[in-house]
Amino acid sequence: MRQLRLHRASLEADAPTYPAGYIFRRFAEADADGLRQVLEACFEESDWGDANLGPQTFAHPKGIGCFVVASPRGIAATVTGLVWPDAPHEGYVHYIGVHPDHRGLHLGRLALLSLFQQFRSHGLSESILDTDDWRLPAIRTYLNLGYVPRIVEEGQEGRWAAVMDALSTT
Ligand SMILES: CC(C)(COP(=O)(O)OP(=O)(O)OC[C@H]1O[C@@H](n2cnc3c(N)ncnc32)[C@H](O)[C@@H]1OP(=O)(O)O)[C@@H](O)C(=O)NCCC(=O)NCCS
């Protein structure tokens, strides 16, 4: 069963305004431990040992880059951007996550707005991403930002209806 896909037909958006002390920047080697902590907290199902972390994983040939939101209390969030191979005008959002200690500040939304700027500077014009049915805070973030569902497999209409139903009750 495939993940749910969302599409945003434009990369135009307001510039992000981060809470005081939070800075969006490109991942650097010194961020590796902080990035690992964010990824482990956000994606428990994956192994974030050295072989799966940092430039080795995130320096995808079509990569826009791996970015972090840094704070005085360490790395708060991350997002990675790729150019989608099947549609070179589409920026693909990969592994976006906010450490639980920093949630509730819309850092996910802000990191996406920053990533849109990166996508635009690489000549891209649209964005897509894949997610899981149960990631409701993420899906709410995407919908609020103007992403819309793109059906990529039979049966996804019903899954989307269930997601929308769940969001309407939270
Ligand atoms: C998705 C994620 C990045 C959002 O973190 P954040 O930017 O701090 O988001 P917030 O906590 O500010 O919440 C974002 C929105 O979701 C809503 N939300 C929070 N918990 C929710 C829940 N359990 N169900 C539904 N909506 C929820 C918030 O009210 C907010 O809505 P609003 O923008 O209308 O006010 C974060 O939850 C995360 O890292 N999750 C784990 C990793 C993940 O799922 N990544 C996405 C992979 S596709």
The ligand as a MOL file (V3000), in Angstrom:
LIG
                    3D

  0  0  0     0  0            999 V3000
M  V30 BEGIN CTAB
M  V30 COUNTS 48 50 0 0 0
M  V30 BEGIN ATOM
M  V30 1 C 4.5280 17.2780 11.8240 0
M  V30 2 C 5.3580 18.0640 12.8130 0
M  V30 3 C 6.6500 18.4500 12.1210 0
M  V30 4 C 4.6120 19.3250 13.2060 0
M  V30 5 O 5.2880 19.9320 14.2780 0
M  V30 6 P 5.0300 21.4910 14.5990 0
M  V30 7 O 5.4290 22.3130 13.4380 0
M  V30 8 O 5.6350 21.7620 15.9150 0
M  V30 9 O 3.4550 21.5280 14.6190 0
M  V30 10 P 2.4620 22.0210 15.7190 0
M  V30 11 O 2.5680 21.2100 16.9530 0
M  V30 12 O 2.6690 23.4920 15.8080 0
M  V30 13 O 1.0740 21.6050 15.0410 0
M  V30 14 C 0.7960 21.7690 13.6660 0
M  V30 15 C -0.7000 21.7190 13.5030 0
M  V30 16 O -1.1730 20.3980 13.8200 0
M  V30 17 C -2.1670 20.4680 14.8280 0
M  V30 18 N -2.0650 19.2860 15.6320 0
M  V30 19 C -1.2120 19.0360 16.6590 0
M  V30 20 N -1.4540 17.7960 17.1440 0
M  V30 21 C -2.4680 17.2800 16.4180 0
M  V30 22 C -3.1680 16.0280 16.4320 0
M  V30 23 N -2.8470 15.0680 17.2800 0
M  V30 24 N -4.1360 15.8350 15.5110 0
M  V30 25 C -4.4590 16.7760 14.6170 0
M  V30 26 N -3.8460 17.9980 14.5520 0
M  V30 27 C -2.8580 18.2270 15.4510 0
M  V30 28 C -1.8660 21.7430 15.5900 0
M  V30 29 O -3.0090 22.2140 16.2590 0
M  V30 30 C -1.4470 22.6510 14.4370 0
M  V30 31 O -2.5800 23.0870 13.7360 0
M  V30 32 P -2.7510 24.6370 13.3240 0
M  V30 33 O -1.6000 24.9370 12.4090 0
M  V30 34 O -4.0820 24.6710 12.6340 0
M  V30 35 O -2.6590 25.4360 14.5870 0
M  V30 36 C 5.6500 17.2440 14.0940 0
M  V30 37 O 4.4250 16.8400 14.6460 0
M  V30 38 C 6.5440 16.0420 13.8820 0
M  V30 39 O 7.7610 16.1560 13.8250 0
M  V30 40 N 5.9350 14.8330 13.7820 0
M  V30 41 C 6.7000 13.5910 13.6660 0
M  V30 42 C 7.3800 13.4790 12.3050 0
M  V30 43 C 6.3820 13.5110 11.1790 0
M  V30 44 O 5.3000 12.9700 11.2500 0
M  V30 45 N 6.8110 14.1520 10.0580 0
M  V30 46 C 6.0290 14.2140 8.8530 0
M  V30 47 C 6.4940 13.1590 7.9320 0
M  V30 48 S 5.5530 13.1280 6.4140 0
M  V30 END ATOM
M  V30 BEGIN BOND
M  V30 1 1 1 2
M  V30 2 1 2 3
M  V30 3 1 2 4
M  V30 4 1 2 36
M  V30 5 1 4 5
M  V30 6 1 5 6
M  V30 7 2 6 7
M  V30 8 1 6 8
M  V30 9 1 6 9
M  V30 10 1 9 10
M  V30 11 2 10 11
M  V30 12 1 10 12
M  V30 13 1 10 13
M  V30 14 1 13 14
M  V30 15 1 14 15
M  V30 16 1 15 16
M  V30 17 1 15 30
M  V30 18 1 16 17
M  V30 19 1 17 18
M  V30 20 1 17 28
M  V30 21 1 18 19
M  V30 22 1 18 27
M  V30 23 2 19 20
M  V30 24 1 20 21
M  V30 25 1 21 22
M  V30 26 2 21 27
M  V30 27 1 22 23
M  V30 28 2 22 24
M  V30 29 1 24 25
M  V30 30 2 25 26
M  V30 31 1 26 27
M  V30 32 1 28 29
M  V30 33 1 28 30
M  V30 34 1 30 31
M  V30 35 1 31 32
M  V30 36 2 32 33
M  V30 37 1 32 34
M  V30 38 1 32 35
M  V30 39 1 36 37
M  V30 40 1 36 38
M  V30 41 2 38 39
M  V30 42 1 38 40
M  V30 43 1 40 41
M  V30 44 1 41 42
M  V30 45 1 42 43
M  V30 46 2 43 44
M  V30 47 1 43 45
M  V30 48 1 45 46
M  V30 49 1 46 47
M  V30 50 1 47 48
M  V30 END BOND
M  V30 END CTAB
M  END
